[in-house]
Amino acid sequence: MKSLLKKIISRGLEYLARACATLAVISLMAIVAVIVTSVFMRKFANSPLHITEEVVGLLLSVALFLGLPLVTLRGKHVNVSMLTRATQGTVKISLQVAGLLIGASFFIWLIWDAIPWFDFAFKRNLKTETTRILLYPWMALMPFSLSITGAIFIARLFGVVKNSEDPEIEHTTYEKAP
């Protein structure tokens, strides 16, 4: 029963992370489309797309935060492994647990800070300066993706999701490069 629950949580986090990553890719494609459209309008209509800067900034934030869960799940973010490679046994495990606790604490803290900002924007119906795009739908993605990322850290801490150091997970480092 415990194994089934772990598998369900692990798969659920993976599906959520992949869905977020898919939306991040769509966001990046939208950035390219907006910029290309703006360049063509500047070249052929002598009038750039006036929404470019704000929309690209919002889409870039979306791509960043929605890409974070999958990067964390796969352990492909930047990490300092100097200490964990130099240690073994209990010390290595302690360092990994400390890293997971710090990561989980960091994301809980970010969520704690993001929610009042979202609430502030929602209650005041804040919009961007130039194009008057509502901000709170975009801001809602931050606590959502941070929650998934924090859940991945916590699941990894409790062994529900495998650590990036586990041999089953493909690991790319500069040392393996030809």
Secondary structure, 3 states (H helix, E strand, C coil): CHHHHHHHHHHHHHHHHHHHHHHHHHHHHHHHHHHHHHHHHHHHCCCCCCCHHHHHHHHHHHHHHHHHHHHHHHCCCCCCCHHHHHCCHHHHHHHHHHHHHHHHHHHHHHHHHHHHHHHHHHHHCCECCCCCCECHHHHHHHHHHHHHHHHHHHHHHCCCCCCCCCCCCCCCCHHHCC
